[in-house]
Amino acid sequence: MRESLMFHAGVEDRGTAPWIEVLSGLGEKGPACIRLWTGRRLWLLDVGFGPEANSPFQPKWLQGADAVFITHDHIDHIGGAAHAIRAGLPIHTTAQTARALPPGADLRLLPERGQTVIDGITLTTGRNGHALGGVWLHFALGREGLFYSGDWSEESDWFAFDPPPAAGTALIDASYHLDAVPQLARRAALDAVLEGLDPSVQVLFPVPPSGRAGEVALHLMARGAVTLDDACRATLRAALAAGGVSAKARQLASVIDMPFDPAARFLICDTPNADGGMAWRLVQDWRDSGALGQRAVVIFTGHMTAHARAIAAHGGHFTRWNVHPPLGDQKRMLARLGARRFAPLFCPMPEDYLLETDLALTFGERTLL
């Protein structure tokens, strides 16, 4: 470590210097929630729940908060928003992400690309390459600025990504820990699994509609009949209409326009762990009919909860589809930012980054900016 930046004052003793505190998401794939003291106001960055059912949002995290900022609409970043709404806190997020909020939110809309001045502080936002309407956050605070990635990816054929400005302190998505496998290799591994299946076998891909649904569908179009459930079709149609996706995404328009076909070879359905929505209904039907693991399989491509792991054990596979940055992209992001301090979020054992000789982990639970 180059330096120690620990700061142990309590929330009641906030001081005048900006600081950050990771309430949840450091050392685990858990709810995202970061406390940011600007020197004048106490802000929360993301208010997540899960992804495991035993990782709820803690209402005590709202103590003393003046506002909430939400990066995107996946449950581990937005799942606790109802608590913030009941507390009457203003919520800063993009228009697309706001659609996933419970009613009654005091909304302060952010651009997907641009700058907003809030309480005298310049906030820069850019598209995160991970979710529809999802953004990273850059605050012009402290000596060199603060970058919080939320979740991000630079490998998507569906979502656009905007490079952020420089920042001395970075809280980055490290969901894949030290895994360095790029998306090109992930696609090849998925193709190998599909080639090993009988062509008559149906394949269900449980996905978040605002996440990897579009890019998985794009990849599968050349390999057989692809169908999207109503939740995915509605979300992807809105994405095309809003123009918040890549140019290649237009190739999916014909699939989006077709109604859901439960007899198709490849079925792309909500929810990502098949614990709800059409994915859950299909798994139940296949299990009841004896098709699961025989005439139909489930391929999970993202973080798997205990529910998803139980399904995979009896009729499925796990083949990762990168929606978070592999190690090489994490390192390139830190170099692009010029970051001197960083926290690898959403992964177990962040201390493993100390073994990377070209990185310097200098982050505790609370850090001065």
C-alpha positions as CSV (number, residue, x, y, z in Angstrom):
1,M,0.0,0.0,0.0
2,R,1.3,3.5,-0.8
3,E,-0.7,5.2,1.9
4,S,-3.3,4.7,4.5
5,L,-6.5,6.8,4.1
6,M,-8.6,5.4,6.9
7,F,-10.9,7.9,8.6
8,H,-12.7,6.8,11.8
9,A,-15.0,9.7,12.7
10,G,-18.7,8.7,13.3
11,V,-21.5,9.9,11.1
12,E,-22.4,12.5,13.7
13,D,-18.8,13.9,13.5
14,R,-18.7,14.4,9.7
15,G,-16.0,17.1,9.5
16,T,-15.4,19.5,6.6
17,A,-13.4,17.3,4.3
18,P,-15.2,15.0,1.9
19,W,-15.1,11.2,2.6
20,I,-16.6,8.0,1.5
21,E,-17.7,4.9,3.4
22,V,-18.7,1.6,1.8
23,L,-21.7,0.4,3.8
24,S,-22.2,-2.7,1.7
25,G,-20.6,-4.3,-1.4
26,L,-16.9,-4.4,-0.2
27,G,-15.8,-8.1,0.2
28,E,-19.0,-9.6,-1.1
29,K,-21.4,-9.8,-4.0
30,G,-23.9,-8.0,-1.9
31,P,-26.2,-4.9,-2.0
32,A,-24.5,-1.8,-3.3
33,C,-24.6,1.1,-0.9
34,I,-21.9,3.7,-0.4
35,R,-22.1,6.8,1.8
36,L,-20.5,10.0,0.5
37,W,-20.0,13.1,2.6
38,T,-19.5,16.1,0.4
39,G,-18.4,18.5,3.1
40,R,-22.0,19.8,3.2
41,R,-24.3,16.9,2.5
42,L,-24.5,13.2,3.1
43,W,-25.4,11.3,-0.1
44,L,-26.0,7.6,-0.7
45,L,-24.7,6.0,-3.9
46,D,-27.1,3.1,-4.7
47,V,-29.5,1.4,-2.4
48,G,-29.3,-2.3,-3.3
49,F,-31.0,-5.5,-2.1
50,G,-29.5,-9.0,-2.6
51,P,-28.8,-10.5,-5.0
52,E,-29.2,-13.3,-2.5
53,A,-32.4,-13.3,-0.5
54,N,-30.5,-13.1,2.8
55,S,-28.8,-9.9,1.8
56,P,-31.5,-7.2,2.3
57,F,-31.2,-3.5,2.2
58,Q,-30.7,-2.1,5.8
59,P,-32.9,0.9,6.5
60,K,-30.3,2.2,9.0
61,W,-28.1,3.0,6.0
62,L,-30.4,5.9,5.4
63,Q,-29.5,7.5,8.7
64,G,-28.6,11.2,8.1
65,A,-28.8,10.9,4.3
66,D,-29.8,14.0,2.3
67,A,-30.2,12.4,-1.1
68,V,-29.8,9.1,-3.0
69,F,-28.1,8.4,-6.4
70,I,-28.9,5.2,-8.3
71,T,-26.7,4.0,-11.1
72,H,-29.1,1.4,-12.7
73,D,-32.2,-0.7,-12.2
74,H,-30.7,-4.1,-11.2
75,I,-32.0,-5.2,-7.8
76,D,-28.6,-5.2,-6.1
77,H,-28.4,-1.4,-6.8
78,I,-32.0,-0.3,-6.7
79,G,-33.8,-2.9,-4.5
80,G,-33.9,-0.8,-1.4
81,A,-35.4,2.3,-3.1
82,A,-38.8,1.9,-1.5
83,H,-37.1,2.7,1.9
84,A,-35.6,5.9,0.5
85,I,-39.0,6.9,-1.0
86,R,-40.7,6.4,2.3
87,A,-38.1,8.5,4.0
88,G,-38.9,11.3,1.5
89,L,-35.3,11.5,0.1
90,P,-34.7,13.0,-3.3
91,I,-33.5,10.3,-5.8
92,H,-31.1,11.3,-8.6
93,T,-31.1,8.8,-11.5
94,T,-31.8,8.6,-15.2
95,A,-35.2,8.7,-16.7
96,Q,-34.9,5.0,-17.8
97,T,-33.8,3.8,-14.4
98,A,-36.6,5.9,-12.8
99,R,-39.2,3.7,-14.5
100,A,-38.2,0.8,-12.2
101,L,-38.8,2.8,-9.0
102,P,-41.8,2.4,-6.8
103,P,-44.4,5.2,-7.1
104,G,-44.0,8.3,-5.1
105,A,-40.3,9.0,-5.7
106,D,-39.0,12.5,-5.4
107,L,-37.2,12.3,-8.8
108,R,-34.2,14.5,-9.9
109,L,-33.4,13.2,-13.4
110,L,-29.8,12.8,-14.5
111,P,-28.6,12.7,-18.1
112,E,-27.2,9.5,-19.4
113,R,-24.3,11.5,-20.7
114,G,-23.5,15.0,-19.4
115,Q,-22.9,17.2,-16.3
116,T,-25.2,18.3,-13.5
117,V,-24.4,20.7,-10.7
118,I,-25.9,19.6,-7.4
119,D,-25.3,21.6,-4.3
120,G,-22.4,23.3,-6.0
121,I,-20.7,20.0,-7.0
122,T,-20.3,18.9,-10.6
123,L,-21.5,15.4,-11.2
124,T,-20.6,13.9,-14.6
125,T,-22.5,10.8,-15.8
126,G,-21.8,8.4,-18.7
127,R,-23.4,5.2,-20.0
128,N,-22.0,2.2,-18.2
129,G,-22.3,-0.5,-20.9
130,H,-24.2,-2.7,-18.5
131,A,-27.9,-1.8,-18.3
132,L,-30.4,0.2,-20.1
133,G,-30.3,3.7,-18.7
134,G,-27.3,2.7,-16.5
135,V,-24.6,5.2,-15.7
136,W,-21.4,5.6,-13.9
137,L,-20.9,8.6,-11.5
138,H,-18.0,11.1,-11.3
139,F,-18.0,13.7,-8.6
140,A,-15.7,16.7,-8.7
141,L,-14.8,16.3,-5.0
142,G,-11.6,16.3,-3.0
143,R,-8.2,16.8,-4.4
144,E,-8.6,14.7,-7.5
145,G,-12.3,13.6,-7.9
146,L,-14.2,10.5,-7.1
147,F,-15.4,7.9,-9.7
148,Y,-18.0,5.3,-8.8
149,S,-18.6,2.8,-11.6
150,G,-21.7,1.0,-10.3
151,D,-21.6,-2.0,-12.6
152,W,-19.9,-1.5,-15.9
153,S,-18.8,-3.4,-19.1
154,E,-16.9,-2.4,-22.2
155,E,-17.5,-5.6,-24.1
156,S,-21.2,-5.3,-25.0
157,D,-22.6,-5.4,-28.5
158,W,-25.8,-4.0,-27.2
159,F,-25.0,-1.3,-24.7
160,A,-22.9,1.8,-25.3
161,F,-20.1,2.8,-22.9
162,D,-18.7,6.3,-22.4
163,P,-15.1,6.7,-21.0
164,P,-15.1,8.7,-17.7
165,P,-12.8,11.7,-16.8
166,A,-9.8,11.3,-14.6
167,A,-10.2,10.6,-10.9
168,G,-7.8,10.1,-8.0
169,T,-10.2,7.8,-6.1
170,A,-12.1,5.0,-7.8
171,L,-14.8,2.6,-6.5
172,I,-14.9,0.1,-9.3
173,D,-17.0,-2.9,-10.2
174,A,-14.8,-6.0,-9.6
175,S,-17.6,-8.6,-9.6
176,Y,-15.4,-11.0,-11.5
177,H,-12.5,-10.6,-9.0
178,L,-9.2,-11.5,-10.7
179,D,-10.8,-13.4,-13.5
180,A,-9.2,-12.2,-16.7
181,V,-11.2,-14.1,-19.4
182,P,-12.4,-11.8,-22.1
183,Q,-15.8,-11.9,-23.8
184,L,-14.5,-13.4,-27.0
185,A,-13.5,-16.5,-25.0
186,R,-16.9,-16.5,-23.2
187,R,-18.8,-16.5,-26.5
188,A,-16.7,-19.4,-27.7
189,A,-17.3,-21.4,-24.5
190,L,-21.1,-20.8,-24.9
191,D,-21.0,-22.0,-28.5
192,A,-19.2,-25.1,-27.5
193,V,-21.9,-26.0,-25.0
194,L,-24.7,-25.4,-27.6
195,E,-22.9,-27.5,-30.1
196,G,-22.8,-30.3,-27.6
197,L,-26.6,-30.4,-27.3
198,D,-28.9,-32.2,-29.6
199,P,-30.6,-29.7,-32.0
200,S,-34.0,-30.8,-30.7
201,V,-33.2,-29.6,-27.1
202,Q,-34.8,-26.3,-26.1
203,V,-32.5,-23.9,-24.3
204,L,-33.7,-21.3,-21.8
205,F,-31.6,-18.3,-21.0
206,P,-32.8,-16.5,-17.9
207,V,-31.7,-12.9,-18.1
208,P,-32.5,-9.4,-16.7
209,P,-34.5,-7.6,-19.5
210,S,-32.6,-4.4,-19.1
211,G,-29.3,-6.3,-18.9
212,R,-27.8,-8.9,-21.2
213,A,-31.1,-10.0,-22.9
214,G,-30.4,-8.0,-26.0
215,E,-26.8,-9.0,-26.6
216,V,-27.4,-12.7,-25.8
217,A,-30.2,-12.6,-28.4
218,L,-28.0,-11.0,-31.0
219,H,-25.4,-13.7,-30.5
220,L,-27.9,-16.6,-30.8
221,M,-29.7,-15.3,-33.9
222,A,-27.3,-17.1,-36.3
223,R,-27.7,-20.4,-34.4
224,G,-31.5,-21.1,-34.4
225,A,-34.9,-19.6,-33.7
226,V,-34.7,-17.0,-30.9
227,T,-37.7,-15.8,-29.0
228,L,-38.0,-13.2,-26.2
229,D,-40.7,-13.1,-23.5
230,D,-43.0,-10.1,-23.2
231,A,-40.9,-8.5,-20.5
232,C,-37.7,-8.6,-22.6
233,R,-39.5,-7.6,-25.8
234,A,-41.0,-4.5,-24.1
235,T,-37.7,-3.4,-22.5
236,L,-35.7,-4.0,-25.7
237,R,-38.3,-2.2,-27.9
238,A,-38.1,0.8,-25.6
239,A,-34.3,0.7,-25.8
240,L,-34.3,0.8,-29.6
241,A,-36.8,3.6,-29.5
242,A,-34.8,5.6,-27.0
243,G,-31.6,5.2,-29.0
244,G,-29.5,4.2,-25.9
245,V,-27.9,1.2,-27.5
246,S,-25.2,0.4,-30.1
247,A,-25.7,0.5,-33.8
248,K,-25.5,-3.3,-34.0
249,A,-28.6,-3.6,-31.7
250,R,-30.8,-2.6,-34.7
251,Q,-30.3,-6.1,-36.1
252,L,-32.6,-7.4,-33.3
253,A,-35.7,-5.4,-34.4
254,S,-37.3,-8.4,-36.2
255,V,-37.0,-10.7,-33.2
256,I,-38.4,-8.0,-30.9
257,D,-41.5,-7.6,-33.2
258,M,-42.4,-11.3,-33.0
259,P,-44.6,-12.6,-30.2
260,F,-43.1,-15.0,-27.7
261,D,-42.9,-18.6,-29.0
262,P,-42.6,-21.2,-26.3
263,A,-41.6,-23.8,-29.0
264,A,-38.6,-21.9,-30.2
265,R,-35.1,-23.4,-29.8
266,F,-33.7,-20.5,-27.8
267,L,-35.9,-18.8,-25.2
268,I,-34.7,-15.6,-23.6
269,C,-36.8,-14.8,-20.5
270,D,-37.0,-12.8,-17.3
271,T,-35.9,-13.4,-14.4
272,P,-32.1,-13.9,-14.4
273,N,-32.2,-16.6,-11.7
274,A,-35.5,-18.2,-12.9
275,D,-37.1,-17.3,-9.6
276,G,-40.0,-15.4,-11.2
277,G,-41.4,-14.3,-14.5
278,M,-41.6,-16.4,-17.7
279,A,-38.3,-18.2,-16.9
280,W,-39.7,-19.5,-13.6
281,R,-42.9,-20.7,-15.4
282,L,-41.0,-22.5,-18.1
283,V,-38.8,-24.3,-15.5
284,Q,-41.8,-25.4,-13.5
285,D,-43.5,-26.7,-16.7
286,W,-40.4,-28.6,-17.8
287,R,-39.9,-30.0,-14.3
288,D,-43.5,-31.2,-14.1
289,S,-43.4,-32.8,-17.5
290,G,-40.0,-34.4,-17.1
291,A,-38.5,-32.4,-19.9
292,L,-36.0,-30.5,-17.6
293,G,-32.5,-31.9,-18.2
294,Q,-33.8,-34.1,-21.1
295,R,-35.6,-32.2,-23.8
296,A,-35.0,-28.8,-22.3
297,V,-32.0,-27.2,-20.4
298,V,-31.4,-23.9,-18.7
299,I,-28.2,-22.0,-19.3
300,F,-27.3,-19.4,-16.7
301,T,-24.9,-16.7,-17.8
302,G,-24.6,-14.4,-14.7
303,H,-24.4,-14.5,-11.0
304,M,-26.4,-17.5,-9.7
305,T,-28.4,-17.5,-6.4
306,A,-29.0,-20.6,-4.5
307,H,-32.3,-21.0,-6.4
308,A,-30.5,-20.9,-9.8
309,R,-27.8,-23.3,-8.6
310,A,-30.5,-25.8,-7.6
311,I,-32.1,-25.6,-11.1
312,A,-28.7,-26.0,-12.8
313,A,-27.9,-29.1,-10.7
314,H,-30.9,-30.9,-12.2
315,G,-31.1,-29.6,-15.8
316,G,-28.8,-26.8,-16.6
317,H,-25.4,-25.3,-17.2
318,F,-23.4,-22.2,-16.2
319,T,-21.6,-20.4,-18.9
320,R,-20.6,-16.9,-18.0
321,W,-21.4,-14.0,-20.3
322,N,-19.4,-11.0,-19.4
323,V,-21.5,-8.1,-18.2
324,H,-18.8,-7.0,-15.7
325,P,-15.2,-6.1,-16.4
326,P,-12.6,-8.9,-16.5
327,L,-9.3,-8.1,-14.7
328,G,-7.7,-6.5,-17.8
329,D,-10.5,-4.0,-18.2
330,Q,-10.4,-3.2,-14.5
331,K,-6.7,-2.4,-14.8
332,R,-7.2,-0.3,-17.9
333,M,-10.0,1.6,-16.2
334,L,-7.7,2.5,-13.3
335,A,-4.9,3.6,-15.7
336,R,-7.4,5.7,-17.7
337,L,-8.6,7.4,-14.6
338,G,-5.1,7.9,-13.2
339,A,-6.5,6.6,-9.9
340,R,-4.1,6.4,-6.9
341,R,-6.6,4.9,-4.6
342,F,-9.3,2.3,-5.4
343,A,-11.7,-0.2,-3.9
344,P,-12.6,-3.4,-5.8
345,L,-16.3,-3.8,-5.1
346,F,-18.8,-6.7,-5.3
347,C,-16.2,-9.5,-5.0
348,P,-14.9,-11.7,-2.2
349,M,-11.5,-11.2,-0.8
350,P,-10.6,-7.7,-2.2
351,E,-7.2,-8.2,-0.4
352,D,-6.2,-10.5,-3.3
353,Y,-5.6,-7.3,-5.3
354,L,-2.6,-6.7,-3.1
355,L,-1.0,-9.6,-5.0
356,E,-1.2,-7.7,-8.3
357,T,2.1,-5.9,-8.4
358,D,0.9,-3.2,-10.8
359,L,-2.0,-2.2,-8.5
360,A,-2.0,-0.6,-5.1
361,L,-5.0,-1.3,-2.9
362,T,-5.2,1.7,-0.5
363,F,-8.8,1.6,0.6
364,G,-10.5,0.9,3.9
365,E,-14.2,1.0,4.7
366,R,-14.0,4.8,5.2
367,T,-11.7,7.0,3.2
368,L,-10.9,10.7,3.0
369,L,-11.0,12.1,-0.5
